[in-house]
Amino acid sequence: MAIIGSVLIAAAALVHLVFFAMQSVLWSAPGVWSRFGVGSQHDADVVRPVAYSQGFYNLFLAGGTLVGLVLYWTTLHDVGFGLIFFCGVCMVLASLVLLTIGRRFWVAALLQGGIPLVGLVLFVVAENA
């Protein structure tokens, strides 16, 4: 189960890397900011600093998750599990916050939080088996 959990957690990290790229690197493209509900170039320019910062939060969560996976499967099993658990729970909680914004974000919230949630459940089951 830990292997399948690792695959799902790695996929969640990849999703967060994609969000980093969209929010911090590719934000000025209309096809990107419109996916986040921004209606005009002017509004995208106003929101850009917030999107830029939020993108880095996603990068740091992905990085912590990937470091956790490496540690879990190599030298520091317990430390790796702690990093995976912390970053995964942050991803899940952030997806719940996204749901409070509005129903139109439920697909994004499911993508952002569903994958790490299942991965975390599998990790916890594997750790307690």
C-alpha positions in Angstrom: 0.0 0.0 0.0 2.9 2.4 0.7 4.0 2.0 -3.0 0.5 3.0 -4.3 0.4 5.8 -1.7 3.8 7.0 -2.9 2.5 7.1 -6.5 -0.5 9.1 -5.5 1.5 11.5 -3.3 4.0 12.0 -6.1 1.0 12.7 -8.5 -0.3 15.3 -6.0 3.1 16.9 -5.9 3.0 17.0 -9.7 -0.4 18.7 -9.6 1.0 21.3 -7.3 4.0 21.8 -9.5 1.6 22.5 -12.4 -0.3 25.0 -10.2 3.1 26.7 -9.4 3.9 27.0 -13.1 0.5 28.5 -13.9 0.4 30.9 -11.0 4.0 32.0 -10.8 5.4 31.5 -14.3 2.6 31.5 -16.9 0.1 33.8 -15.2 0.2 36.5 -17.9 -1.4 34.2 -20.5 -5.2 34.8 -20.7 -5.7 31.0 -21.0 -4.2 30.7 -17.5 -5.7 33.5 -15.5 -9.1 32.8 -16.9 -9.0 29.3 -15.5 -8.8 30.9 -12.1 -12.0 33.0 -12.7 -10.2 36.2 -13.5 -12.2 38.1 -16.1 -9.8 40.6 -17.7 -6.1 41.4 -18.3 -6.4 44.4 -15.9 -7.8 42.1 -13.1 -5.1 39.5 -13.9 -2.4 42.3 -13.5 -4.0 43.3 -10.1 -4.1 39.7 -8.9 -0.7 38.8 -10.2 1.3 39.3 -6.9 -1.2 37.1 -5.0 -1.1 34.4 -7.7 2.7 34.6 -7.8 2.9 34.1 -4.0 0.3 31.3 -4.0 2.2 29.5 -6.7 5.3 29.4 -4.5 3.2 27.9 -1.7 2.3 25.1 -4.2 6.0 24.7 -5.1 7.0 24.4 -1.5 4.3 21.8 -0.7 5.4 19.8 -3.8 9.0 20.1 -2.8 8.3 19.0 0.8 6.3 16.1 -0.4 9.0 14.9 -2.8 11.8 15.3 -0.2 9.5 13.3 2.1 9.2 10.5 -0.4 12.9 10.3 -0.9 13.6 10.2 2.8 10.8 7.7 3.4 12.2 5.2 0.8 15.9 5.7 1.7 17.4 6.7 5.0 15.0 8.5 7.3 11.8 6.5 7.1 10.0 8.3 10.0 11.1 11.8 9.0 10.0 11.1 5.4 6.6 9.9 6.6 6.2 13.1 8.7 7.0 15.3 5.8 4.6 13.4 3.5 1.9 13.5 6.1 2.3 17.2 6.9 2.4 18.3 3.2 -0.4 16.0 2.2 -2.6 17.2 5.0 -1.9 20.8 4.0 -2.9 19.9 0.4 -6.2 18.4 1.6 -7.0 21.3 3.9 -6.2 23.8 1.2 -8.7 22.0 -1.1 -11.4 22.3 1.6 -10.7 26.0 1.8 -11.1 26.2 -2.0 -14.5 24.6 -1.6 -15.6 27.5 0.6 -15.0 30.0 -2.3 -17.8 28.5 -4.5 -19.2 25.5 -6.2 -17.4 26.2 -9.5 -14.1 25.2 -7.8 -15.2 21.7 -6.8 -13.3 20.0 -9.6 -10.1 21.9 -8.8 -10.6 21.1 -5.1 -11.1 17.4 -5.9 -7.9 17.4 -7.9 -6.0 19.3 -5.3 -7.2 17.4 -2.3 -8.6 14.0 -3.4 -5.3 12.6 -4.7 -3.3 13.3 -1.6 -6.1 12.2 0.7 -6.2 8.7 -0.9 -2.4 8.6 -0.8 -2.3 9.6 2.8 -4.9 7.0 3.8 -2.8 4.3 2.0 0.3 5.5 3.8 -1.3 5.4 7.2 -2.7 2.0 6.6 0.7 0.7 5.5 2.4 2.3 8.5 -0.1 0.6 10.9 -0.1 -2.8 9.2 
